[in-house]
Amino acid sequence: MALPWIPVLIWLRPRIKLLNLKRKKGDLPGLYTFVAGFAMCAPIIIAQSYLETASGKLTKLDHISQLENHEPTKYYSLTNFYIDKANIGVQPVFEVSGKHNSDFNMNLFVVLPILNSAADTSSSNCIAWYGIKYHKQISNHLDEKEKQERFQKFANESQADFDHRNVNEFVYFDKIGNTGDHKGYIAALKNDKKYSGSLTTVFIPVNEPFEARNGNKLPWIFGAFAIGAIIWLVMILIPKFDEEALNNFNTGSVKKDTTVKDALSFFLPKKEFYFTPLIIDLNILVFIMIVVSGLGFMSFKADDLLLWGANFKPVTTNGQWWRLLTSIFLHGGLIHLLANMYALVFIGIFLEPQLGKMKYLLVYLFTGIAASLTSLWWHDATVSVGASGAIFGLYGVFLGLLLTKSLPKTMTNKAFLTSILLFVGYNLLMGLSAGIDNAAHVGGLLSGLIIGLILSQQVKQQKQEQVLFEPVEANDRQQLEG
């Protein structure tokens, strides 16, 4: 998804600016750039999905015991086998997803031992497993009692389906790779009380011809590209050229487009905006590391976040207190990261110059740790991550300075104050209704408010000194110029 934007921003965007796109409503050049990027992304994403299914080789096995004698591949067919349906492993997995964690996902992972024959049930060794996944999504706004009732109903429906399922009906197996589901199956495998083994190969049964595994992905690669190209062609045929911009472009006298450069420079520390970019960079770097390790992109599982340093009371209070700090640099997924970084930029631009670099950093870390401690105090067994507690701490500092009238007049206009209050109120309200860790938000906000009240006199004094010395500095400059 990221690669197509490189040629779009570097090569295509300057040419989009040659079109006469009036901006009465919305940012039309931005819309054109987005459509061009999406038109390139769509066929690439479909091609990625096609490669996942098309590149696998089908290995034919007479018995499952032959698995260890062949080079690993993605697909397998099996002639003689016995699936022990009486001794299985089951693992329930619960996840939240959607905007503001509005969805609650219930999963049941089931594994069945694959043996050479029924006679092998006398042994406890198993080298491959037959995987089944049951899934249902409900609203995360439901109370715990209703969630338990819904899960019980889901479990009963899954049990009924399993009882009536003929596990011998399949054409071939698809070996599951390093995915989130694989971890669910491995956890289920460990719950099988009879069988064990050194291999943890899990097969997903497919009951359709092997030749049909790619579906219509290949023609859709070209179809998606053609659709995007046609839409783009129609879009650029509608507006006319800006003759002046076109002449400047052809003669090479056009001003150099520094938009991308300016956007990237935002992530570099500056004199009065030093630690905010560094904090953003660190959060993005940690997110990229988790993505590269193969744990997801849009969202991460709680168990994986726990390994990376998430805050969890049974573990944190058992001596791993460093999690109070590391958890504020972890995020549950892409949307979580983007929302928090946007909120951090918004407050950091105004607050860091007022507090100074070191005070700003210390306030961020202190309120983040205070938010983590509040989460521990409130929740007995909740995996908590995110910079939102520390960010709420910064907003709390701002409110403390605001109440004591320690801020410049330019930062106390009604529009700005309304934006701050709406952000705080909206996020606290969503935390109450969608299962977000509101305890961390409140802990960060209150600790920040107290710090803001404590620092108010220092900030107010600095503001007075700036007012006193600015005219003197201006007179000194006039004398030096004279």
C-alpha positions in Angstrom: 0.0 0.0 0.0 2.9 2.4 0.7 5.0 1.8 -2.4 2.6 3.3 -5.0 2.6 6.6 -3.2 6.3 7.2 -4.0 5.9 7.7 -7.7 2.5 9.5 -7.2 4.0 12.1 -4.8 7.3 12.5 -6.6 6.3 12.3 -10.3 2.6 12.6 -10.7 1.7 15.2 -8.1 3.6 18.1 -9.7 1.7 17.4 -13.0 -1.6 17.3 -11.2 -0.9 20.9 -10.2 -0.8 21.9 -13.9 -4.6 21.3 -14.1 -6.9 24.1 -13.4 -8.5 22.7 -10.3 -10.5 25.4 -8.4 -10.7 24.8 -4.7 -14.1 26.3 -3.9 -15.2 23.1 -2.0 -12.5 20.7 -0.8 -9.0 20.0 -1.9 -9.3 18.8 -5.5 -5.5 18.3 -6.1 -5.5 16.2 -3.0 -8.5 14.2 -4.2 -6.7 13.6 -7.6 -3.6 12.4 -5.8 -5.6 10.1 -3.6 -7.5 8.5 -6.5 -4.2 8.0 -8.4 -2.6 6.3 -5.4 -5.6 4.1 -4.8 -5.8 3.1 -8.5 -2.3 1.8 -8.2 -2.8 0.2 -4.7 -5.9 -1.9 -5.7 -4.2 -4.2 -8.3 -1.1 -4.6 -6.2 -3.1 -5.8 -3.2 -5.0 -8.2 -5.4 -1.7 -9.4 -6.9 -0.4 -10.0 -3.4 -3.4 -12.2 -2.6 -3.0 -14.0 -5.9 0.7 -14.8 -5.1 -0.2 -16.3 -1.8 -2.4 -18.9 -3.4 -0.7 -19.4 -6.8 2.8 -19.9 -5.6 2.1 -23.0 -3.5 2.9 -26.5 -4.7 0.6 -29.5 -4.1 2.4 -32.4 -2.5 0.7 -35.8 -2.6 1.0 -38.0 0.4 -0.2 -41.6 0.9 0.0 -41.4 4.7 0.6 -38.4 7.0 3.8 -40.0 8.3 5.4 -39.2 4.9 5.1 -35.5 5.8 8.6 -35.4 7.4 10.2 -37.0 4.2 9.1 -34.2 1.9 10.3 -30.6 1.4 7.8 -28.3 3.1 5.2 -26.8 0.7 1.8 -25.0 1.1 -0.7 -27.6 -0.2 -1.1 -31.3 0.5 -3.4 -34.1 -0.6 -3.8 -37.2 1.5 -4.9 -40.7 0.3 -5.0 -42.8 3.5 -5.7 -41.1 6.9 -7.6 -41.3 10.1 -8.9 -38.2 12.0 -9.5 -38.7 15.6 -12.6 -36.7 16.3 -12.8 -38.0 19.9 -9.6 -36.3 21.2 -9.4 -32.7 20.2 -8.0 -29.5 21.4 -10.1 -26.3 21.8 -9.0 -22.7 22.4 -11.4 -19.7 22.7 -9.9 -16.4 21.7 -11.6 -13.0 22.2 -10.6 -9.8 20.4 -11.9 -6.3 20.0 -11.8 -4.4 16.6 -13.4 -1.6 14.7 -13.4 2.1 15.3 -13.1 2.8 19.1 -13.1 -1.0 19.7 -16.8 -1.2 18.9 -16.7 -4.8 17.8 -16.2 -7.9 20.0 -14.9 -11.0 18.1 -15.5 -14.5 19.5 -13.3 -17.2 18.0 -13.1 -20.9 18.7 -10.0 -22.7 17.4 -10.3 -26.5 17.2 -7.6 -29.0 16.2 -8.1 -32.7 15.5 -5.1 -35.2 15.3 -4.4 -36.6 11.8 -3.1 -40.2 12.0 -2.2 -42.9 9.5 -5.0 -45.2 10.7 -7.3 -45.9 13.6 -4.7 -48.3 15.1 -2.5 -45.3 15.8 -4.9 -44.0 18.4 -3.0 -46.3 20.8 0.0 -43.9 20.5 0.2 -40.4 21.8 2.4 -39.0 19.0 0.9 -36.7 16.4 2.8 -34.8 13.6 -0.1 -32.9 11.9 -3.5 -31.5 12.9 -6.8 -30.8 11.2 -7.9 -27.2 12.0 -11.4 -25.7 12.2 -12.2 -22.1 13.2 -15.6 -20.8 14.4 -16.1 -17.1 14.4 -18.8 -14.6 15.4 -18.8 -10.9 15.9 -21.0 -9.0 18.3 -21.2 -5.4 19.7 -18.6 -4.5 22.3 -21.1 -2.2 23.9 -22.9 -5.1 25.5 -22.4 -5.7 29.3 -20.4 -8.6 30.5 -23.4 -10.8 31.4 -24.9 -10.4 27.9 -21.5 -11.1 26.3 -21.3 -14.3 28.3 -24.8 -15.3 27.2 -23.9 -14.6 23.5 -20.7 -16.6 23.8 -22.5 -19.6 25.3 -25.0 -19.5 22.5 -22.1 -19.3 20.0 -20.3 -22.2 21.7 -23.5 -24.3 21.5 -24.0 -23.6 17.8 -20.3 -24.4 17.1 -20.6 -27.7 19.0 -23.7 -28.6 17.0 -21.9 -27.9 13.7 -18.8 -29.9 14.8 -20.9 -32.9 15.8 -22.6 -33.0 12.4 -19.4 -32.2 10.4 -17.9 -35.0 8.2 -14.2 -34.3 8.7 -13.3 -36.9 6.0 -14.8 -34.8 3.2 -12.0 -32.6 1.7 -10.0 -32.4 -1.5 -6.7 -31.1 -0.2 -5.1 -29.3 2.8 -3.9 -25.8 3.0 -1.1 -25.5 5.5 -1.6 -22.5 7.6 1.4 -20.1 7.8 2.6 -17.6 10.3 -0.7 -15.8 10.9 -2.8 -14.7 13.8 -5.0 -17.8 13.4 -1.9 -20.1 13.6 -1.3 -18.9 17.1 -4.9 -19.7 18.0 -4.5 -23.2 16.6 -1.2 -23.8 18.5 -2.9 -22.8 21.7 -5.7 -25.3 21.0 -3.1 -27.9 20.2 -1.6 -27.6 23.6 -5.0 -28.2 25.1 -5.2 -31.7 23.6 -4.8 -33.9 26.6 -3.9 -37.1 24.7 -1.6 -36.3 21.7 1.6 -34.4 21.5 4.6 -34.2 19.1 7.6 -32.2 18.0 5.8 -30.8 15.0 2.9 -28.2 15.1 1.8 -28.4 11.5 -1.8 -27.3 11.1 -3.8 -28.1 8.0 -7.0 -26.3 6.9 -9.3 -28.6 4.8 -10.4 -27.3 1.4 -13.4 -29.0 -0.3 -13.0 -27.7 -3.9 -10.8 -28.5 -6.9 -7.1 -27.5 -6.4 -7.2 -25.7 -9.8 -9.9 -23.3 -8.4 -7.8 -22.1 -5.5 -7.0 -18.7 -7.2 -10.6 -17.9 -8.0 -10.8 -14.8 -10.3 -7.9 -13.0 -8.7 -5.7 -13.0 -11.9 -8.2 -11.3 -14.2 -9.1 -8.9 -11.4 -5.5 -7.7 -11.2 -5.8 -6.4 -14.7 -9.5 -5.5 -14.3 -8.8 -3.3 -11.2 -5.9 -1.6 -13.1 -8.2 -1.0 -16.1 -11.0 0.4 -13.9 -8.6 2.7 -12.1 -7.0 3.9 -15.3 -10.4 4.7 -16.9 -11.6 6.6 -13.8 -8.3 8.5 -13.8 -8.5 9.3 -17.6 -12.0 10.7 -17.1 -10.9 12.8 -14.2 -8.0 14.4 -16.1 -10.1 15.0 -19.2 -12.6 17.2 -17.3 -10.4 20.1 -16.2 -8.3 22.2 -18.5 -4.7 23.1 -18.1 -3.6 26.2 -16.2 -1.7 27.8 -19.1 0.7 29.8 -16.9 1.6 26.8 -14.8 2.0 24.6 -18.0 4.3 27.1 -19.6 6.4 27.4 -16.5 6.6 23.6 -16.3 7.7 23.2 -19.9 10.3 25.9 -19.7 11.6 24.6 -16.4 10.9 27.7 -14.5 8.4 26.2 -12.1 9.0 26.5 -8.4 10.3 23.4 -6.8 7.6 21.5 -4.9 8.7 21.2 -1.3 5.4 19.8 0.1 6.8 16.3 0.6 10.1 17.6 2.0 8.2 19.9 4.4 6.0 17.1 5.5 9.0 14.8 6.2 10.8 17.6 8.0 8.0 17.7 10.5 9.4 14.5 12.0 12.7 16.1 12.7 13.3 17.9 16.0 13.5 21.7 16.0 14.5 24.3 18.5 11.1 24.8 20.3 9.5 21.7 18.9 12.1 19.1 19.9 10.7 16.1 21.8 7.3 15.9 20.2 8.7 14.8 16.8 11.1 12.4 18.6 8.2 10.8 20.6 6.2 10.5 17.4 9.2 8.9 15.6 9.7 6.4 18.5 6.0 5.4 18.5 6.1 4.9 14.7 9.3 2.9 14.9 8.0 0.5 17.5 4.8 0.1 15.4 6.9 -0.7 12.3 9.0 -3.2 14.2 5.8 -5.0 15.4 4.5 -5.1 11.8 7.7 -6.3 10.3 7.8 -9.1 12.9 4.6 -10.4 11.3 2.1 -9.7 14.1 -0.4 -7.7 12.0 -1.0 -4.2 10.7 -4.5 -2.9 11.3 -4.6 -4.5 14.8 -2.5 -6.6 17.1 -3.4 -9.4 19.5 -3.2 -8.9 23.2 -0.8 -11.8 23.7 1.6 -10.3 21.2 1.4 -6.8 22.8 2.1 -8.4 26.1 5.4 -9.8 24.8 6.4 -6.4 23.5 5.9 -4.7 26.9 2.1 -4.0 27.4 0.8 -3.2 30.8 -0.9 -6.1 32.5 -1.5 -6.2 36.3 -0.6 -9.9 37.0 2.7 -9.5 35.2 3.6 -5.8 36.0 3.0 -6.2 39.7 5.1 -9.4 39.7 8.3 -7.4 39.3 8.1 -6.1 35.7 7.4 -2.5 36.6 9.2 -1.3 33.4 5.9 -2.1 31.6 4.5 1.1 33.1 6.8 3.0 30.7 7.1 0.7 27.7 3.3 0.4 27.3 2.9 4.1 26.5 5.0 3.5 23.3 2.8 0.6 22.1 -0.4 0.7 20.1 -3.1 -1.8 19.3 -3.1 -1.1 15.6 -2.8 1.5 12.8 -5.9 3.5 13.6 -5.0 3.6 17.3 -1.5 4.9 16.4 -2.7 7.6 13.9 -5.4 8.9 16.3 -2.9 9.3 19.2 -0.2 10.8 17.1 -2.6 13.4 15.7 -3.7 14.3 19.2 -0.1 14.5 20.3 0.8 16.9 17.4 -2.1 19.1 18.2 -1.2 19.7 21.8 2.6 19.4 21.4 2.8 22.3 19.0 1.3 24.6 21.6 2.5 23.2 24.9 6.2 22.3 24.3 7.3 25.9 23.6 5.4 27.0 26.8 7.0 24.4 29.1 10.4 24.0 27.5 12.0 20.9 26.1 13.0 19.0 29.3 9.9 19.9 31.3 7.7 18.8 28.5 9.5 15.4 28.2 9.3 14.8 31.9 5.6 15.7 32.1 4.9 13.3 29.2 6.7 10.4 30.8 5.4 11.1 34.3 1.7 11.4 33.3 2.1 8.3 31.1 3.4 6.3 34.0 0.6 7.8 36.2 -1.9 6.7 33.6 -0.4 3.2 33.6 -0.6 3.0 37.4 -4.2 4.1 37.3 -5.0 1.4 34.8 -3.4 -1.2 37.2 -5.4 0.1 40.1 -8.7 0.0 38.2 -8.3 -3.2 36.1 -7.4 -6.6 37.5 -6.7 -8.3 34.2 -6.7 -5.9 31.2 -3.8 -5.6 28.7 -3.3 -1.9 28.3 -1.3 0.0 25.6 -1.2 3.4 24.0 0.2 6.9 24.4 -3.3 8.3 25.1 -2.7 8.3 28.9 0.4 10.5 28.5 -1.4 12.7 25.8 -4.3 13.2 28.2 -1.7 14.2 30.7 -0.5 17.0 28.3 -4.1 18.1 27.8 -4.5 18.1 31.6 -1.4 20.4 31.9 -2.9 22.7 29.3 -6.2 22.9 31.3 -4.2 23.6 34.5 -2.4 26.5 32.8 -5.6 27.7 31.3 -7.4 27.8 34.7 -4.6 29.9 36.2 -4.5 32.2 33.2 -0.9 31.4 32.5 -1.1 31.0 28.8 -0.7 33.7 26.1 -3.9 35.3 24.8 -3.4 33.7 21.4 -3.9 30.3 23.0 -7.1 31.2 24.9 -9.5 32.0 22.1 -12.9 30.2 22.1 -12.2 28.1 19.0 -9.0 26.6 20.4 -10.5 26.0 23.9 -13.6 24.3 22.3 -11.3 22.0 20.3 -9.5 21.0 23.5 -12.6 20.4 25.5 -14.3 18.5 22.7 -11.3 16.2 22.4 -11.2 15.4 26.1 -14.9 15.0 26.4 -15.4 12.9 23.3 -12.6 10.5 24.1 -13.8 10.0 27.7 -17.3 9.4 26.5 -16.2 6.9 23.9 -14.1 5.2 26.6 -17.2 4.7 28.7 -19.2 3.1 25.9 -16.6 1.0 23.9 -14.4 -0.8 26.4 -11.4 1.5 26.0 -9.0 1.9 29.0 -10.7 5.0 30.4 -8.9 4.6 33.7 -5.6 5.5 32.0 -7.2 8.5 30.3 -8.6 9.8 33.6 -5.3 9.1 35.5 -3.3 10.9 32.8 -5.7 13.9 32.7 -5.8 14.4 36.5 -2.0 14.0 37.0 -1.5 16.5 34.2 -4.0 18.9 35.7 -2.1 18.8 39.0 1.2 19.4 37.3 -0.3 22.2 35.3 -1.4 24.0 38.5 2.0 23.5 40.0 3.9 24.8 37.0 1.5 27.7 36.4 3.6 30.2 38.3 6.8 29.4 36.4 5.0 29.6 33.1 3.3 32.9 34.0 6.7 34.3 35.1 8.3 33.3 31.8 5.5 35.0 29.9 6.0 38.2 31.9 9.7 38.1 31.3 9.1 37.7 27.5 6.8 40.8 27.5 9.4 42.8 29.5 12.5 41.9 27.4 11.1 41.9 23.9 11.0 45.7 23.6 14.5 46.0 25.1 15.8 43.5 22.5 14.1 45.5 19.7 15.8 48.7 20.9 19.1 47.0 21.1 18.8 45.8 17.5 18.0 49.4 16.4 21.1 50.7 18.2 23.3 48.0 16.7 21.9 48.8 13.2 22.6 52.5 13.8 
